Amino acid sequence: MIPMNTWYVACTPDEIEGKPLGRQICGHRMVLFRGPEGQVAALDDWCPHRGAPLSLGKVCEGKLVCGYHGLQMGCEGKTVAMPGQRVRGFPPVRTYPVVERHGFIWVWPGDAARADAALIPDLFWANNPAWAYGGGLYRIGCGHQLMVDNLMDLTHETYVHADSIGQPEIDEVAPVTRVEGEHVITERHMQNISAPPFWRMALRHNGLADDVPVDRWQVCHFTPPSHVMIEVGVAHAGHGGYHAPAEHKVSSIVVDFITPENDTSIWYFWGMTRNFRPEDAALTAAIREGQGRIFAEDQQMLEQQQANHLRHPTRALLGLNTDAGGVQARRIVERIVAAERALAAAPTPVAGAGAAA
């Protein structure tokens, strides 16, 4: 159950630096590359000559050159040249709306006529020098909704991430979930506890004591189709927790863009952005390395979970109150997909229909 008329992160700019990139997104195999003057293009990964993957070719002077027989494709999906051949009459291949924004390349896999760049999330931190971002990409063999469940219920941190960000107090404080339109918020606030290893490191790097009690928060934000931003942090206890002044806390936003490859695998663009010591490149690298290890622990669990679901598709699952965020997110996605299917099934209006006789 994958929404199609929406924007997904397809790749990062470095992935198409001087070369094409083949990637399956929402079941569509596409090739992404930079055309003339650096514009980004996304086409079906299919050469109209012999069906070879265009992603196995190269980019030359803004044209995508097939690596099989040298056929050249333009950004509009049209064949523009081929050595010794007349090919301009070839039918074009499908193109996908694509936009480069906020340090990511976004693609719209559905009806191109409905693509609206204004619907791309507004990442206030992306171009703000007061914030620093570091992240990466994993391909994970699980459906996108399993990853959303994982991120909207952080109870698992106590067990999966026991050596980094997990602690028993997460289990002891129940999360609270609310829905605002298509926005699901699940939050948990823990008071007067010890900071786990990752947050002790962050406190030290921000010039704060790491051996005193802290207040900790996790505020998970889901927005469709599958984006999750998590406000996380700790503050020295007694200074207001989430609302503490900057000199008493360290906080970040965990960035999660989940792009379905198909029904049972995803491209997981993960990262963390912070507003303390943004100029410290070494700190950015250290946090990125730590986050990468944490997300690798999620990968093993989620892939085995997906395998179990495929082996036992009819087994019922138990529901807990901590599942509320994921459940609400699934309901929103179900409504979106149902609306898309109804729209696709509706008859196409006939020109002039309904006019007065």
C-alpha positions in Angstrom: 0.0 0.0 0.0 2.1 2.8 -1.4 1.0 6.4 -2.1 2.1 7.4 -5.6 1.0 11.0 -6.1 3.5 12.4 -3.7 7.2 13.4 -3.4 9.8 10.9 -2.2 13.5 11.4 -1.8 15.1 9.6 -4.7 18.8 10.3 -4.0 21.3 12.8 -2.8 23.2 15.0 -5.2 26.5 13.2 -4.7 25.0 10.0 -6.0 24.6 11.5 -9.5 27.8 13.4 -9.6 29.1 12.9 -13.1 27.2 9.7 -13.6 23.7 8.3 -13.9 22.0 6.4 -11.1 19.6 3.5 -11.5 17.1 3.2 -8.7 13.8 1.5 -8.2 11.2 3.7 -6.5 7.7 2.6 -5.7 8.1 -0.3 -8.2 9.3 2.0 -11.0 12.9 1.4 -12.3 14.2 4.9 -13.2 17.5 6.5 -14.0 18.5 9.9 -12.6 21.2 12.1 -14.0 22.2 15.7 -14.6 21.4 17.2 -18.0 22.5 20.5 -19.5 23.4 23.3 -17.0 23.1 20.8 -14.1 19.4 20.2 -14.3 18.2 16.9 -12.8 16.2 14.5 -14.9 14.5 11.2 -14.1 13.5 8.7 -16.9 12.5 5.1 -17.2 15.6 3.0 -16.9 15.0 1.6 -20.4 16.8 2.2 -23.7 14.2 2.4 -26.5 16.7 0.6 -28.8 17.1 -2.8 -27.1 15.8 -2.3 -23.6 19.1 -2.0 -21.9 19.2 -0.2 -18.6 20.2 3.4 -19.3 21.8 3.6 -15.9 24.6 1.4 -17.2 25.7 4.2 -19.5 27.3 7.6 -18.9 26.5 11.3 -19.1 28.2 13.2 -21.8 27.6 17.0 -22.4 24.2 16.8 -20.6 23.0 13.7 -22.5 22.5 10.2 -21.2 24.4 7.8 -23.4 23.3 4.2 -23.4 26.2 1.9 -22.5 25.1 -0.8 -25.0 25.1 0.9 -28.4 25.6 4.6 -27.7 22.1 5.9 -28.1 21.7 9.4 -26.5 18.8 10.5 -24.5 17.7 14.0 -23.5 16.1 15.1 -20.2 12.6 15.0 -21.8 12.9 11.3 -22.5 13.5 11.7 -26.2 16.1 10.0 -28.3 18.4 12.7 -29.7 21.2 10.8 -31.4 22.9 7.5 -32.1 26.2 6.9 -34.0 25.4 6.4 -37.7 21.6 6.2 -37.2 18.5 8.3 -37.6 16.6 7.9 -34.3 14.8 11.1 -33.6 11.5 9.4 -34.5 11.8 6.9 -31.7 9.0 7.2 -29.1 10.0 8.9 -25.9 10.4 7.0 -22.6 8.5 8.0 -19.5 9.9 10.9 -17.5 9.2 11.6 -13.8 8.8 15.0 -12.2 12.0 15.7 -10.2 13.1 18.6 -8.1 16.4 19.3 -6.3 15.8 21.0 -3.0 17.1 21.0 0.6 20.1 18.9 -0.3 18.0 16.1 -1.7 16.6 15.1 -5.0 12.9 14.4 -4.9 10.8 12.4 -7.4 7.1 12.1 -8.0 6.3 8.5 -9.2 2.6 9.0 -9.8 0.5 11.1 -12.2 2.9 13.8 -13.5 0.1 16.2 -14.1 -0.6 16.3 -10.3 3.0 17.0 -9.3 3.3 20.3 -7.4 6.7 21.3 -6.1 5.0 23.4 -3.3 4.1 20.0 -1.7 7.8 19.2 -0.9 8.3 19.4 2.8 9.8 22.7 4.1 13.0 21.7 5.9 13.7 24.9 7.8 17.1 23.6 8.9 18.4 22.6 5.5 19.8 26.0 4.4 20.3 27.5 7.8 23.9 28.0 8.8 22.9 27.7 12.5 22.2 24.0 11.8 24.5 21.2 10.8 23.3 18.0 9.1 25.0 14.6 8.6 23.3 11.5 7.3 23.5 8.5 5.0 21.5 5.8 3.1 20.6 2.2 3.8 18.6 -0.2 1.6 16.5 -2.2 4.0 14.5 -5.3 3.2 11.2 -4.3 4.9 8.1 -2.5 3.8 7.9 1.3 4.4 5.1 0.9 7.0 7.2 -1.3 9.2 9.9 1.4 9.3 7.3 4.0 10.2 6.0 1.8 13.0 9.6 1.5 14.2 10.2 5.2 14.3 6.8 6.1 15.8 7.2 3.7 18.7 10.6 4.3 20.3 10.0 1.8 23.1 12.3 -0.5 21.1 15.3 1.6 22.0 15.5 0.0 25.4 16.2 -3.3 23.8 17.6 -2.8 20.2 19.8 0.2 21.1 20.7 -0.7 24.7 24.3 0.4 24.4 23.7 3.8 22.8 20.4 5.6 23.2 18.3 3.0 25.0 17.4 3.1 28.8 14.7 1.5 31.0 13.0 4.8 31.7 11.7 4.7 28.1 9.5 1.8 29.0 8.3 3.4 32.2 6.9 6.6 30.6 3.9 6.1 28.3 3.9 8.1 25.0 1.0 10.4 24.1 -0.3 10.5 20.6 -2.4 13.1 18.8 -3.4 13.6 15.2 -3.6 17.0 13.5 -5.0 16.5 10.0 -2.4 14.3 8.2 0.2 15.0 10.9 0.7 12.4 13.7 2.7 13.4 16.8 3.8 10.9 19.4 5.8 12.3 22.3 7.4 11.0 25.5 9.0 13.1 28.2 11.2 11.6 30.9 12.3 13.6 33.9 15.2 13.4 36.3 17.0 10.4 34.7 20.5 9.5 33.7 21.6 10.3 30.2 22.4 7.3 28.0 25.8 7.1 26.3 25.0 8.9 23.1 23.5 11.9 25.0 26.4 12.0 27.5 28.7 12.4 24.5 26.4 15.2 23.1 26.4 17.0 26.4 30.2 17.0 26.7 30.5 18.3 23.1 28.1 21.2 24.0 30.2 22.1 27.1 27.7 20.7 29.6 28.1 18.3 32.4 27.3 14.7 31.5 27.1 13.2 35.0 24.1 15.0 36.3 20.4 14.1 36.1 18.6 15.2 32.9 15.2 15.6 31.5 14.8 13.8 28.1 12.3 14.1 25.3 11.3 12.3 22.1 8.7 13.9 19.9 8.0 11.9 16.7 6.3 13.7 13.7 4.9 11.6 10.9 3.7 13.2 7.7 2.7 11.4 4.5 3.7 9.6 2.5 6.4 8.2 4.9 8.5 11.1 6.4 9.3 11.0 10.1 11.1 13.8 11.9 12.0 13.2 15.6 12.8 16.0 18.0 15.2 14.5 20.6 17.3 15.9 23.3 18.2 16.2 27.0 18.4 19.1 29.4 19.9 19.4 32.8 17.0 18.5 35.1 15.0 21.3 36.6 15.5 23.8 33.8 12.3 23.1 31.8 13.1 19.9 29.8 12.0 20.4 26.1 11.5 24.1 26.8 14.8 24.7 28.6 17.1 27.6 27.5 19.8 26.6 25.1 22.6 27.0 27.6 21.1 24.1 29.6 20.3 21.5 26.9 21.5 19.7 23.8 18.9 18.8 21.2 18.6 17.6 17.6 16.2 16.4 15.0 16.5 12.8 13.7 15.7 12.9 10.0 14.0 9.9 8.4 12.9 9.9 4.7 11.6 6.5 3.8 11.3 5.8 0.1 9.7 2.5 -0.9 11.7 0.5 -3.4 8.7 -1.9 -3.6 6.2 -3.5 -1.2 8.9 -5.2 0.9 12.0 -3.0 0.7 12.9 0.6 1.1 15.6 3.3 0.6 16.1 4.7 4.0 17.6 8.2 4.0 18.6 8.8 7.6 20.4 11.6 9.4 20.5 14.1 12.3 20.5 17.8 12.2 21.5 19.9 15.2 21.7 23.6 16.2 24.7 23.4 18.6 28.3 23.8 17.3 27.2 23.6 13.7 30.7 24.6 12.5 32.3 21.5 14.1 32.8 19.1 11.2 34.4 16.5 13.4 31.4 16.5 15.6 29.1 16.1 12.6 31.2 13.1 11.5 31.2 11.5 15.0 27.4 11.9 15.3 26.9 10.5 11.8 29.0 7.5 12.6 27.1 6.9 15.8 23.7 7.2 14.2 24.8 4.9 11.4 25.6 2.2 13.9 22.2 2.7 15.6 20.3 2.5 12.4 22.2 -0.7 11.4 20.8 -2.3 14.5 17.3 -1.4 13.3 18.0 -2.9 9.9 18.7 -6.4 11.2 15.5 -6.4 13.3 13.3 -5.0 10.6 14.5 -7.3 7.9 13.9 -10.4 10.0 10.5 -8.9 11.0 9.6 -8.6 7.3 10.7 -12.1 6.6 8.5 -13.4 9.4 5.5 -11.5 8.0 6.0 -13.0 4.6 6.3 -16.5 6.1 3.1 -16.1 8.2 0.9 -13.6 6.3 -2.3 -14.6 8.2 -1.1 -14.5 11.7 -2.7 -11.8 13.9 -0.6 -9.2 15.7 -1.1 -8.0 19.2 -1.9 -4.3 19.7 -0.4 -2.2 22.5 -1.0 1.4 23.5 2.5 2.3 22.4 1.5 1.4 18.8 -0.8 4.4 18.5 1.5 6.5 16.5 2.2 3.9 13.9 -1.5 2.9 13.8 -2.6 6.5 13.1 0.1 6.8 10.4 -1.2 3.7 8.7 -4.7 5.0 8.7 -3.7 8.2 7.0 -1.8 6.2 4.3 -4.7 3.9 3.8 -7.0 6.9 3.2 -4.6 8.4 0.7 -4.2 5.2 -1.2 -7.9 4.7 -1.3 -8.5 8.2 -2.7 -5.8 7.6 -5.3 -7.5 4.4 -6.4 -10.9 6.0 -6.5 -9.5 8.8 -8.7 -7.8 6.3 -11.0 -11.1 4.3 -11.4 -13.2 7.4 -12.1 -14.3 7.8 -15.8 -12.4 10.4 -17.7 -14.6 13.5 -18.4 -15.6 13.9 -22.0 -14.9 17.3 -23.5 -18.1 19.3 -23.7 -20.1 16.9 -21.6 -22.8 18.6 -19.5 -23.1 21.6 -21.8 -26.5 23.0 -22.4 -28.2 21.7 -25.6 
